Structures are given as C-alpha cells and as structure tokens.
C-alpha cells in the first residue's frame, strides 16, 4: 500500500491544487492524516484513514458526475430550443 500511496498522493494533490471549497480541505485533511499514519506505521490506523480518503474522493467524484449530468441535460434543452428556432427561420 505504501508504494501505491507514493504514486496516488501526489496525483491527488495535483488534481485538487487549483480548486477551492470545503471539499478540497476535507480531502487534504484525509491525505495528511493518511500520510501521518503511514509514517507512524500503524496498520489499523492506515486502513481507517485510507478508507476515509477513498470515501471522500468517491463522494467528490459522484458530485462532479451528477453536476456534469445536470449540465448535460440543461445543454440538451438549450440545443432543442435552438434547433426549433433555426427550423422556424428556414
């Protein structure tokens, strides 16, 4: 797990570095807690913090996925209106 975390941790930080919001601070806290647990070598604590990290990242992914779906539906409605408008001008 430590080897995977050496790759995963910087990739995660890179993905969130230009963002703001409560979700960013929650994920950063989860990353920091997992880093600390890994440094201490407490396997049970590492597992708990990794589950928490994975949960927070999963929540963010689902939230972004839902926002993308909502945006896509809104764009489809706009596209349908534009299509109707263009048909009336032909």
MMTF fields as JSON, N, C-alpha, C and O atoms, coordinates in Angstrom:
{
  "mmtfVersion": "1.0.0",
  "mmtfProducer": "UNKNOWN",
  "numBonds": 359,
  "numAtoms": 360,
  "numGroups": 90,
  "numChains": 1,
  "numModels": 1,
  "chainsPerModel": [1],
  "groupsPerChain": [90],
  "chainIdList": ["A"],
  "bondAtomList": [4, 2, 8, 6, 12, 10, 16, 14, 20, 18, 24, 22, 28, 26, 32, 30, 36, 34, 40, 38, 44, 42, 48, 46, 52, 50, 56, 54, 60, 58, 64, 62, 68, 66, 72, 70, 76, 74, 80, 78, 84, 82, 88, 86, 92, 90, 96, 94, 100, 98, 104, 102, 108, 106, 112, 110, 116, 114, 120, 118, 124, 122, 128, 126, 132, 130, 136, 134, 140, 138, 144, 142, 148, 146, 152, 150, 156, 154, 160, 158, 164, 162, 168, 166, 172, 170, 176, 174, 180, 178, 184, 182, 188, 186, 192, 190, 196, 194, 200, 198, 204, 202, 208, 206, 212, 210, 216, 214, 220, 218, 224, 222, 228, 226, 232, 230, 236, 234, 240, 238, 244, 242, 248, 246, 252, 250, 256, 254, 260, 258, 264, 262, 268, 266, 272, 270, 276, 274, 280, 278, 284, 282, 288, 286, 292, 290, 296, 294, 300, 298, 304, 302, 308, 306, 312, 310, 316, 314, 320, 318, 324, 322, 328, 326, 332, 330, 336, 334, 340, 338, 344, 342, 348, 346, 352, 350, 356, 354],
  "bondOrderList": [1, 1, 1, 1, 1, 1, 1, 1, 1, 1, 1, 1, 1, 1, 1, 1, 1, 1, 1, 1, 1, 1, 1, 1, 1, 1, 1, 1, 1, 1, 1, 1, 1, 1, 1, 1, 1, 1, 1, 1, 1, 1, 1, 1, 1, 1, 1, 1, 1, 1, 1, 1, 1, 1, 1, 1, 1, 1, 1, 1, 1, 1, 1, 1, 1, 1, 1, 1, 1, 1, 1, 1, 1, 1, 1, 1, 1, 1, 1, 1, 1, 1, 1, 1, 1, 1, 1, 1, 1],
  "groupList": [{"groupName": "UNK", "atomNameList": ["N", "CA", "C", "O"], "elementList": ["N", "C", "C", "O"], "formalChargeList": [0, 0, 0, 0], "bondAtomList": [1, 0, 2, 1, 3, 2], "bondOrderList": [1, 1, 2], "singleLetterCode": "X", "chemCompType": "L-PEPTIDE LINKING"}],
  "groupTypeList": [0, 0, 0, 0, 0, 0, 0, 0, 0, 0, 0, 0, 0, 0, 0, 0, 0, 0, 0, 0, 0, 0, 0, 0, 0, 0, 0, 0, 0, 0, 0, 0, 0, 0, 0, 0, 0, 0, 0, 0, 0, 0, 0, 0, 0, 0, 0, 0, 0, 0, 0, 0, 0, 0, 0, 0, 0, 0, 0, 0, 0, 0, 0, 0, 0, 0, 0, 0, 0, 0, 0, 0, 0, 0, 0, 0, 0, 0, 0, 0, 0, 0, 0, 0, 0, 0, 0, 0, 0, 0],
  "groupIdList": [1, 2, 3, 4, 5, 6, 7, 8, 9, 10, 11, 12, 13, 14, 15, 16, 17, 18, 19, 20, 21, 22, 23, 24, 25, 26, 27, 28, 29, 30, 31, 32, 33, 34, 35, 36, 37, 38, 39, 40, 41, 42, 43, 44, 45, 46, 47, 48, 49, 50, 51, 52, 53, 54, 55, 56, 57, 58, 59, 60, 61, 62, 63, 64, 65, 66, 67, 68, 69, 70, 71, 72, 73, 74, 75, 76, 77, 78, 79, 80, 81, 82, 83, 84, 85, 86, 87, 88, 89, 90],
  "secStructList": [7, 2, 2, 2, 2, 2, 2, 2, 2, 2, 2, 2, 2, 2, 2, 2, 6, 6, 7, 7, 1, 2, 2, 2, 2, 2, 2, 2, 2, 2, 2, 2, 2, 2, 2, 2, 2, 2, 2, 2, 6, 7, 2, 2, 2, 2, 2, 2, 2, 2, 2, 2, 2, 2, 2, 2, 2, 2, 2, 2, 2, 2, 2, 2, 2, 2, 2, 2, 2, 2, 2, 2, 2, 2, 2, 2, 2, 2, 2, 2, 2, 2, 2, 2, 2, 2, 2, 2, 6, 7],
  "xCoordList": [0.818, 0.0, 0.862, 0.509, 1.976, 2.841, 3.337, 3.373, 3.722, 4.206, 3.12, 3.394, 1.899, 0.786, 0.522, 0.25, 0.601, 0.343, 1.38, 1.067, 2.616, 3.668, 3.313, 3.751, 2.531, 2.049, 0.728, 0.536, -0.167, -1.516, -1.566, -2.309, -0.797, -0.831, -0.464, -1.213, 0.661, 0.965, -0.017, -0.297, -0.538, -1.524, -2.798, -3.398, -3.2, -4.411, -4.201, -5.054, -3.069, -2.784, -2.752, -3.241, -2.18, -2.101, -3.497, -3.75, -4.391, -5.747, -6.549, -7.434, -6.251, -7.062, -6.376, -6.986, -5.134, -4.361, -4.934, -4.732, -5.628, -6.166, -7.627, -8.276, -8.139, -9.545, -9.683, -8.758, -10.86, -11.172, -12.505, -13.25, -12.782, -14.049, -13.819, -12.706, -14.901, -14.829, -14.331, -13.587, -14.739, -14.349, -12.843, -12.289, -12.162, -10.709, -10.058, -9.168, -10.5, -9.89, -10.165, -9.323, -11.324, -11.636, -10.694, -10.184, -10.46, -9.561, -8.125, -7.406, -7.698, -6.334, -6.145, -5.102, -7.13, -7.038, -6.937, -6.187, -7.686, -7.634, -6.257, -5.716, -5.695, -4.353, -3.325, -2.494, -3.391, -2.428, -2.529, -1.515, -3.756, -3.95, -3.388, -2.782, -3.586, -3.052, -1.53, -0.874, -0.963, 0.5, 1.071, 2.059, 0.436, 0.89, 0.81, 1.746, -0.305, -0.478, 0.562, 1.082, 0.861, 1.886, 3.253, 4.017, 3.566, 4.847, 4.962, 6.042, 3.842, 3.833, 3.815, 4.153, 3.425, 3.416, 2.297, 2.403, 1.237, 0.097, -0.861, -1.619, -0.834, -1.613, -3.119, -3.786, -3.641, -5.08, -5.462, -6.475, -4.663, -4.919, -4.776, -5.549, -3.796, -3.604, -4.853, -5.347, -5.355, -6.555, -7.74, -8.473, -7.913, -9.039, -8.919, -9.893, -7.723, -7.538, -7.621, -8.09, -7.171, -7.298, -8.764, -9.18, -9.553, -10.993, -11.652, -12.503, -11.255, -11.811, -11.413, -12.248, -10.15, -9.668, -10.45, -10.938, -10.56, -11.267, -12.726, -13.283, -13.336, -14.723, -14.891, -15.829, -14.002, -14.09, -13.868, -14.571, -12.908, -12.659, -13.849, -14.248, -14.409, -15.58, -16.773, -17.503, -16.971, -18.069, -17.881, -18.825, -16.663, -16.403, -16.639, -17.223, -16.187, -16.389, -17.875, -18.303, -18.667, -20.109, -20.75, -21.639, -20.305, -20.853, -20.548, -21.43, -19.314, -18.937, -19.698, -20.135, -19.861, -20.6, -22.051, -22.597, -22.666, -24.038, -24.135, -25.068, -23.171, -23.168, -23.0, -23.634, -22.161, -21.959, -23.227, -23.581, -23.906, -25.161, -26.207, -26.904, -26.318, -27.268, -26.946, -27.847, -25.693, -25.273, -25.578, -26.035, -25.324, -25.583, -27.073, -27.439, -27.919, -29.367, -29.806, -30.659, -29.228, -29.558, -29.111, -29.832, -27.93, -27.439, -28.309, -28.525, -28.8, -29.682, -30.966, -31.442, -31.53, -32.735, -32.469, -33.294, -31.317, -30.95, -30.79, -31.24, -30.141, -29.955, -31.28, -31.438, -32.23, -33.547, -34.248, -34.885, -34.128, -34.742, -34.093, -34.78, -32.78, -32.073, -32.446, -32.609, -32.58, -32.957, -34.337, -34.54, -35.281, -36.63, -36.593, -37.269, -35.809, -35.678, -35.1, -35.597, -34.066, -33.45, -34.406, -34.401, -35.209, -36.186, -37.219, -37.703, -37.559, -38.546, -37.997, -38.771, -36.668, -36.067, -35.663, -35.107, -35.918, -35.535, -36.59, -36.437],
  "yCoordList": [-1.192, 0.0, 1.256, 2.255, 1.206, 2.382, 2.758, 3.937, 1.754, 2.034, 2.688, 3.629, 2.191, 2.777, 4.205, 5.083, 4.438, 5.771, 6.766, 7.942, 6.314, 7.209, 7.76, 8.851, 7.018, 7.496, 8.247, 9.294, 7.715, 8.246, 9.612, 10.495, 9.781, 11.028, 12.257, 13.234, 12.24, 13.437, 13.654, 14.794, 12.572, 12.727, 13.379, 14.22, 12.987, 13.56, 15.031, 15.863, 15.352, 16.758, 17.607, 18.737, 17.06, 17.792, 18.065, 19.142, 17.104, 17.266, 18.331, 18.956, 18.541, 19.468, 20.796, 21.689, 20.952, 22.137, 23.464, 24.485, 23.484, 24.74, 24.97, 25.866, 24.174, 24.269, 24.807, 24.745, 25.33, 25.803, 25.199, 24.666, 25.288, 24.788, 23.865, 23.411, 23.608, 22.738, 21.343, 20.725, 20.852, 19.505, 19.377, 18.311, 20.457, 20.418, 20.242, 19.408, 21.022, 20.928, 19.566, 19.05, 18.987, 17.662, 16.621, 15.768, 16.685, 15.722, 15.935, 14.966, 17.183, 17.453, 16.926, 16.35, 17.114, 16.579, 15.06, 14.472, 14.43, 12.968, 12.52, 11.529, 13.241, 12.93, 13.075, 12.191, 14.187, 14.438, 13.392, 12.934, 13.02, 12.005, 10.662, 9.949, 10.317, 9.059, 9.107, 8.127, 10.216, 10.376, 10.161, 9.45, 10.784, 10.651, 9.2, 8.687, 8.542, 7.148, 6.244, 5.324, 6.508, 5.717, 5.938, 4.988, 7.184, 7.478, 6.768, 6.319, 6.67, 6.014, 4.491, 3.785, 3.992, 2.55, 1.796, 0.587, 2.484, 1.85, 1.299, 2.055, -0.006, -0.618, -0.371, -0.053, -0.516, -0.323, 1.124, 1.381, 2.048, 3.467, 3.793, 4.581, 3.192, 3.41, 2.956, 3.671, 1.789, 1.284, 2.225, 2.539, 2.664, 3.55, 4.863, 5.337, 5.441, 6.706, 6.524, 7.418, 5.379, 5.153, 5.014, 5.549, 4.303, 4.189, 5.562, 5.859, 6.392, 7.745, 8.554, 9.235, 8.473, 9.161, 8.694, 9.507, 7.385, 6.821, 7.257, 7.549, 7.301, 7.735, 9.191, 9.516, 10.062, 11.478, 11.705, 12.504, 11.014, 11.144, 10.602, 11.187, 9.493, 8.921, 9.862, 10.001, 10.511, 11.486, 12.628, 13.054, 13.113, 14.219, 13.779, 14.52, 12.581, 12.063, 11.987, 12.418, 11.437, 11.324, 12.694, 12.879, 13.652, 15.013, 15.637, 16.229, 15.506, 16.052, 15.338, 15.972, 14.039, 13.274, 13.752, 13.907, 13.982, 14.48, 15.884, 16.177, 16.747, 18.103, 18.057, 18.831, 17.166, 17.023, 16.525, 17.001, 15.577, 15.079, 16.193, 16.336, 16.976, 18.088, 19.115, 19.577, 19.467, 20.418, 19.887, 20.624, 18.618, 17.991, 18.052, 18.325, 17.798, 17.865, 19.289, 19.5, 20.26, 21.662, 22.068, 22.776, 21.624, 21.93, 21.278, 21.848, 20.101, 19.427, 20.232, 20.368, 20.762, 21.59, 22.841, 23.233, 23.469, 24.662, 24.306, 25.036, 23.169, 22.716, 22.465, 22.795, 21.882, 21.633, 22.952, 23.075, 23.929, 25.24, 25.924, 26.513, 25.845, 26.447, 25.751, 26.399, 24.439, 23.688, 24.12, 24.327, 24.258, 24.722, 26.109, 26.379, 26.99, 28.363, 28.373, 29.087, 27.588, 27.543, 26.975, 27.437, 26.005, 25.44, 26.48, 26.454, 27.392, 28.429, 29.48, 30.179, 29.61, 30.629, 30.076, 30.814, 28.831, 28.259, 28.499, 28.087],
  "zCoordList": [0.0, 0.0, 0.0, -0.626, 0.691, 0.765, -0.624, -0.977, -1.413, -2.773, -3.629, -4.374, -3.521, -4.287, -3.829, -4.648, -2.525, -1.988, -2.473, -2.658, -2.685, -3.188, -4.569, -4.934, -5.327, -6.631, -6.496, -7.114, -5.697, -5.576, -4.897, -5.326, -3.863, -3.089, -3.932, -3.927, -4.652, -5.465, -6.612, -6.98, -7.178, -8.249, -7.724, -8.393, -6.528, -5.938, -5.632, -5.941, -5.027, -4.714, -5.984, -5.998, -7.036, -8.309, -8.869, -9.409, -8.743, -9.27, -8.523, -9.106, -7.252, -6.46, -6.193, -5.605, -6.605, -6.209, -6.698, -6.042, -7.804, -8.335, -7.955, -8.494, -7.04, -6.656, -5.235, -4.425, -4.97, -3.631, -3.207, -4.029, -1.959, -1.445, -0.267, -0.002, 0.422, 1.589, 1.225, 1.987, 0.066, -0.331, -0.462, -0.193, -0.875, -1.014, 0.355, 0.521, 1.324, 2.649, 3.29, 4.025, 3.02, 3.56, 2.977, 3.704, 1.682, 1.039, 1.494, 1.735, 1.614, 2.085, 3.502, 3.81, 4.363, 5.731, 5.708, 6.487, 4.822, 4.705, 4.216, 4.706, 3.262, 2.756, 3.882, 4.094, 4.591, 5.663, 6.77, 7.296, 7.119, 8.163, 7.729, 8.529, 6.472, 5.964, 5.911, 6.261, 5.486, 5.496, 6.895, 7.077, 7.869, 9.261, 9.723, 10.335, 9.43, 9.834, 9.175, 9.807, 7.911, 7.217, 7.849, 8.022, 8.196, 8.855, 10.195, 10.58, 10.902, 12.214, 12.091, 13.041, 10.931, 10.694, 11.39, 11.601, 11.746, 12.42, 11.373, 10.765, 11.161, 10.081, 10.213, 9.229, 11.409, 11.603, 11.3, 10.649, 11.766, 11.52, 10.038, 9.493, 9.396, 7.955, 7.2, 6.329, 7.526, 6.84, 7.05, 6.112, 8.28, 8.59, 7.811, 7.227, 7.809, 7.098, 5.588, 4.883, 5.084, 3.648, 3.256, 2.228, 4.061, 3.77, 3.782, 2.943, 4.732, 4.798, 3.554, 2.958, 3.174, 1.969, 0.743, -0.042, 0.593, -0.564, -0.576, -1.635, 0.587, 0.705, 0.277, -0.452, 0.717, 0.373, -1.119, -1.737, -1.69, -3.126, -3.918, -4.925, -3.464, -4.127, -4.077, -5.058, -2.928, -2.815, -3.798, -4.463, -3.881, -4.809, -6.252, -7.043, -6.593, -7.946, -8.269, -9.34, -7.344, -7.588, -7.735, -8.565, -6.936, -7.007, -8.373, -8.996, -8.832, -10.145, -11.248, -12.209, -11.125, -12.118, -12.199, -13.291, -11.052, -11.016, -11.619, -12.366, -11.293, -11.857, -13.366, -14.083, -13.855, -15.296, -15.978, -17.056, -15.359, -15.908, -15.965, -16.969, -14.901, -14.854, -15.94, -16.64, -16.082, -17.111, -18.503, -19.377, -18.696, -19.986, -20.334, -21.477, -19.348, -19.574, -19.895, -20.758, -19.208, -19.474, -20.876, -21.58, -21.278, -22.623, -23.688, -24.757, -23.396, -24.349, -24.537, -25.664, -23.467, -23.569, -24.392, -25.218, -24.167, -24.935, -26.405, -27.288, -26.654, -28.036, -28.738, -29.913, -28.02, -28.605, -28.937, -29.983, -28.051, -28.305, -29.502, -30.337, -29.582, -30.723, -32.022, -33.055, -31.971, -33.16, -33.64, -34.837, -32.725, -33.06, -33.661, -34.654, -33.065, -33.553, -34.98, -35.852, -35.199, -36.525, -37.57, -38.712, -37.218, -38.155, -38.57, -39.702, -37.668, -37.98, -38.931, -39.586, -39.022, -39.883, -41.242, -42.056, -41.506, -42.805, -43.833, -44.983]
}
